[in-house]
């Protein structure tokens, strides 16, 4: 497959689990602490909403299921299994569908991992973030470095053979030596991870971390220092044999890339289900009610739990194809796939911009693809923003 996706390709299913035991100070996702008592009703409401969307979309083929959050690992294996089975009943889930669940390290042991495997999960994404104890405290994480290693071992012992680790760089006080040690440590774990997602910390307005930065309590590294950390990761993971296939993502081989996230980056279609979830199908984008209780009550009253709907214009769809597809470092955007999806040649819309950015050494353009150069990668947000 190439970017952009074709309309009608198998879609992805995103299930949002908004519950957390604790809200990290950098987090601006739609998450809630202290509402775990709602989980049983929420799971039942999710089952009903999955059924409704499956019927609305004609029981379309689906290639992936992704349970994100929040902390999906707060659910029991039985609850996860009910949600996965609902997806199988409501959609034509392909036989080898990728089923991913995000998990906190301190919520996993062998029994929990075995329960998730039995529930139909075949890929785990572990929120390691850092093995540095000071970094874990700065980020407000509730686990220790030893918990992350234990969770990784538990997943392997249970039988998981597709593990992804999330790490954060650019947090206040992080050093290049500490970042290198983070990466070398997780690569040294027995049976190194199949996938790594390395996210540069963004201090989002309105978060407790943003307040601490404003008050001078925390001091994030500047842009040059953050770029050095990114370059260090690129070099180290290349030496370790990982493919840098997307701006923030590395895989041990092409078949271990995140198939669900590839749907997003190829500007494909997905059903979004759960409090605050977004979905994009058939030229329209929906957002579901933000509050878990509002989501539950709408479903219980037989209503669609939708708070906002917008049509995706042809202009926006083209711009999003470019913005998202350019994040795919090897694949880039196929001119043929672009014309098939958007009805005219890539150059007809963006020829002058592509020529200008290629002249600056930020893009590489050929008949097969348009993609970022290494220089363009270092200013990817600015390059991608030129197409919006």
C-alpha positions in Angstrom: 0.0 0.0 0.0 1.0 3.6 -0.5 -0.1 7.1 0.6 -2.7 8.2 0.3 -5.0 5.3 0.9 -7.9 4.5 -1.4 -11.4 5.3 -0.2 -13.0 2.0 0.6 -9.8 0.3 1.8 -10.3 -1.6 5.1 -10.7 0.9 7.9 -9.2 1.1 11.4 -11.2 1.0 14.6 -10.1 3.2 17.4 -11.5 2.5 20.9 -10.9 5.3 23.5 -10.5 4.2 27.1 -10.4 7.5 29.0 -9.8 6.3 32.5 -6.5 6.8 34.4 -5.3 6.1 37.9 -3.4 9.4 37.7 -3.1 12.2 35.2 0.4 13.0 34.1 1.3 16.7 34.3 2.2 16.9 30.6 -0.9 15.1 29.3 -3.7 17.0 27.5 -5.5 13.9 26.2 -9.1 13.3 27.1 -8.5 11.4 30.3 -10.1 11.2 33.7 -8.9 10.0 37.1 -11.1 8.8 39.9 -13.9 7.5 37.6 -13.1 3.8 37.5 -16.5 3.0 38.9 -17.9 3.9 35.5 -15.9 1.3 33.7 -18.5 -1.5 33.7 -21.2 0.8 32.2 -18.7 2.3 29.8 -17.7 -1.1 28.4 -21.3 -2.0 27.9 -22.0 1.4 26.2 -18.9 0.8 24.0 -20.3 -2.5 22.8 -23.5 -0.9 21.8 -21.8 1.9 20.0 -19.5 -0.5 18.1 -22.6 -2.3 17.0 -24.3 0.9 15.9 -21.3 2.1 13.9 -20.8 -1.3 12.3 -24.4 -1.2 11.1 -24.1 2.4 9.9 -21.0 1.6 7.9 -22.4 -1.5 6.3 -20.2 -3.9 8.3 -17.2 -2.7 6.4 -13.9 -4.6 6.3 -11.5 -3.5 9.1 -7.8 -4.2 9.3 -6.9 -2.9 12.8 -8.3 -2.3 16.3 -6.5 0.1 18.6 -7.4 0.5 22.3 -5.9 3.8 23.4 -6.3 6.1 26.3 -6.2 6.9 29.0 -5.1 3.6 30.3 -6.8 0.7 28.5 -4.9 -1.8 30.7 -7.2 -0.8 33.6 -9.8 -3.0 31.9 -9.9 -6.7 32.7 -9.0 -9.2 30.1 -12.7 -10.2 29.9 -13.7 -6.6 29.3 -11.1 -6.2 26.6 -12.3 -9.4 25.0 -15.9 -8.2 24.9 -14.8 -5.1 23.0 -12.7 -7.0 20.5 -15.5 -9.5 20.0 -17.9 -6.7 19.4 -15.6 -5.3 16.7 -15.5 -8.8 15.1 -19.3 -9.0 15.2 -19.9 -5.5 13.9 -17.2 -5.3 11.2 -15.6 -7.7 8.7 -12.4 -7.9 10.7 -9.6 -9.4 8.5 -8.2 -12.7 9.7 -4.8 -11.2 10.6 -6.1 -8.0 12.0 -3.6 -6.0 14.2 -5.2 -5.5 17.6 -3.1 -3.1 19.8 -3.6 -2.1 23.4 -1.8 0.7 25.2 -0.6 -0.3 28.7 1.1 1.2 31.7 4.1 -0.9 32.9 2.8 -1.0 36.5 -0.5 -2.6 35.4 1.0 -5.7 33.8 2.1 -9.1 35.0 2.1 -12.5 33.3 -1.5 -13.2 34.2 -2.7 -9.9 32.9 -0.7 -10.3 29.7 -2.1 -13.8 29.2 -5.6 -12.4 29.7 -5.0 -9.8 27.0 -3.7 -12.4 24.6 -6.8 -14.6 25.3 -8.9 -11.4 24.6 -7.5 -11.2 21.1 -4.9 -8.5 21.6 -1.8 -9.3 19.6 0.3 -6.1 19.9 1.1 -4.2 23.1 2.3 -0.6 23.3 4.1 -0.1 26.6 4.3 3.5 28.0 7.9 3.3 29.3 8.7 7.0 28.6 12.1 6.9 30.3 14.1 4.6 32.6 15.7 7.7 34.4 14.2 8.0 37.9 14.3 11.8 37.9 12.7 11.8 34.4 9.9 9.6 35.6 9.2 12.1 38.5 9.4 15.1 36.2 6.9 13.4 33.8 4.7 12.4 36.7 4.8 8.8 35.9 3.8 6.3 38.6 6.1 3.5 37.7 9.8 2.8 38.2 12.3 1.7 35.6 12.2 -1.8 37.0 8.5 -2.0 36.4 8.9 -1.3 32.7 11.5 -4.1 32.4 9.2 -6.5 34.4 6.2 -5.6 32.2 8.3 -6.3 29.0 9.4 -9.6 30.4 5.9 -10.5 31.5 4.6 -9.8 28.0 7.3 -12.0 26.4 6.6 -14.8 28.9 2.9 -14.7 28.2 3.6 -15.0 24.5 3.5 -11.5 23.0 5.8 -11.3 19.9 4.9 -7.8 18.9 5.8 -5.2 21.5 6.1 -1.4 21.0 7.7 0.9 23.5 6.9 4.6 23.9 9.7 6.9 25.1 9.8 10.6 25.6 12.7 12.9 24.9 13.3 16.6 25.5 11.9 16.6 29.1 13.3 19.2 31.5 16.7 18.1 32.8 17.3 15.3 30.3 20.9 14.9 29.1 22.2 13.3 25.9 24.0 10.7 28.0 20.8 9.9 29.8 18.9 9.6 26.5 21.5 7.3 25.1 21.3 5.2 28.2 17.5 5.0 27.9 17.8 3.7 24.3 20.7 1.3 24.9 18.9 -0.1 27.9 15.6 -1.0 26.2 17.6 -2.4 23.2 19.5 -4.6 25.6 16.3 -6.2 27.0 16.1 -9.9 26.0 14.3 -10.0 22.7 14.5 -6.3 21.9 11.2 -4.6 21.1 9.8 -4.9 17.6 8.8 -1.3 17.5 9.7 2.0 19.1 7.8 5.3 19.2 10.0 8.2 20.3 8.0 11.4 21.1 9.5 14.8 21.6 7.8 16.3 24.7 5.5 19.2 23.8 4.5 21.4 26.7 0.8 21.8 26.0 -0.9 25.0 27.2 -3.1 24.5 30.2 -1.3 21.5 31.6 0.4 21.5 35.0 3.8 21.2 33.3 3.1 24.3 31.2 2.4 26.2 34.5 5.7 24.9 36.0 7.6 26.0 32.9 6.0 29.5 32.9 6.9 29.9 36.6 10.5 28.9 35.9 10.4 25.7 37.9 11.1 23.5 34.9 13.4 24.3 32.0 12.9 22.2 28.8 15.9 21.9 26.4 15.9 24.4 23.6 15.3 23.5 20.0 18.9 22.9 19.2 19.4 20.6 22.2 16.2 18.7 21.3 17.4 18.3 17.7 20.6 16.8 19.0 18.6 14.3 21.0 16.6 13.3 18.0 19.7 13.0 15.8 21.3 10.8 18.5 18.2 8.4 18.4 18.3 8.3 14.6 21.9 7.3 14.5 21.8 4.8 17.4 18.6 3.0 16.1 20.0 2.8 12.6 23.1 1.1 14.0 20.8 -1.3 15.8 19.1 -2.3 12.6 15.8 -0.4 13.0 14.0 1.2 10.1 13.0 4.8 10.7 9.8 4.7 8.7 7.9 7.6 10.2 9.0 10.8 11.9 8.6 9.4 15.4 8.5 5.7 14.7 11.0 2.9 14.1 10.4 -0.8 13.4 12.7 -3.9 13.2 11.2 -4.8 9.8 8.5 -3.4 7.5 5.9 -6.0 8.6 6.3 -4.7 12.2 5.3 -1.1 11.4 2.2 0.1 13.2 -0.6 -0.9 10.8 -3.2 1.1 12.6 -1.2 4.3 12.6 -0.4 3.8 8.9 -4.1 4.2 8.3 -3.9 7.7 9.8 -0.6 8.7 8.0 -2.1 7.5 4.7 -5.2 9.6 5.3 -7.4 6.6 5.4 -10.6 6.0 7.2 -11.3 4.9 10.8 -14.2 4.5 13.2 -13.7 6.4 16.4 -15.6 5.0 19.4 -15.6 6.2 23.0 -15.5 9.5 25.0 -13.8 12.1 22.9 -12.9 9.8 20.1 -12.6 11.1 16.5 -13.6 9.1 13.5 -13.2 9.8 9.7 -15.4 7.9 7.3 -17.1 8.6 3.9 -15.9 12.2 3.8 -17.1 13.2 7.2 -15.4 13.6 10.6 -17.2 12.9 13.9 -16.3 13.6 17.5 -18.0 11.7 20.3 -19.0 13.3 23.7 -16.0 14.2 25.8 -17.3 13.2 29.2 -17.4 9.4 29.9 -20.8 9.8 31.7 -22.3 11.9 28.9 -21.1 9.2 26.4 -22.6 6.4 28.5 -25.9 8.2 29.1 -26.4 9.0 25.4 -25.9 5.4 24.4 -28.1 4.1 27.2 -30.9 6.4 26.0 -30.5 5.1 22.4 -28.9 8.2 21.1 -25.7 8.5 18.9 -23.1 9.9 21.3 -21.9 12.5 18.8 -21.0 16.0 19.8 -19.6 17.4 16.5 -19.7 16.5 12.8 -17.9 18.2 9.9 -17.6 17.5 6.2 -14.1 17.2 4.9 -13.7 19.5 1.9 -11.7 18.4 -1.1 -9.1 21.1 -0.3 -8.7 20.0 3.3 -8.5 16.3 2.2 -5.7 17.1 -0.2 -3.8 19.2 2.4 -4.1 16.4 5.0 -2.9 13.8 2.5 0.3 15.9 2.1 0.7 16.8 5.8 0.3 13.2 6.9 1.9 11.3 4.0 5.1 13.3 4.2 5.6 11.9 7.7 6.3 8.5 6.0 10.0 8.8 5.5 10.6 6.0 2.9 7.1 5.7 1.4 6.3 9.4 1.1 3.3 10.3 -1.2 2.7 8.5 -4.5 1.7 10.8 -7.3 -0.3 8.0 -8.8 -2.1 7.3 -5.6 -2.7 11.0 -5.1 -4.3 11.3 -8.5 -6.5 8.3 -7.9 -7.7 9.6 -4.5 -8.1 13.3 -5.3 -9.0 13.3 -9.0 -6.1 15.3 -10.5 -2.3 15.2 -10.6 -0.2 16.1 -7.6 1.6 18.8 -9.5 -1.7 20.5 -10.5 -2.2 21.4 -6.8 1.3 21.5 -5.3 3.8 21.6 -8.1 5.2 25.0 -7.3 5.5 24.2 -3.6 7.2 20.9 -4.2 9.6 22.5 -6.6 10.5 25.3 -4.1 11.0 22.9 -1.2 13.0 20.5 -3.3 15.2 23.4 -4.3 15.8 24.1 -0.7 16.8 20.5 -0.1 13.8 19.8 2.1 11.9 17.4 -0.3 13.0 14.7 -2.7 10.6 14.4 -5.7 10.5 11.6 -8.3 7.8 10.0 -10.5 7.4 7.3 -7.8 7.1 9.5 -4.6 7.6 12.8 -2.9 9.2 12.5 0.5 11.2 14.4 3.1 15.0 14.6 2.9 17.0 14.3 6.1 17.3 18.0 6.2 13.5 18.3 5.7 13.0 15.8 8.5 14.6 18.1 11.0 12.0 20.8 10.2 9.2 18.4 9.3 6.4 20.4 10.9 7.3 23.5 8.9 7.5 21.6 5.7 4.2 19.7 6.2 2.5 23.0 7.2 3.2 24.5 3.8 0.5 22.2 2.3 -2.3 23.3 4.6 
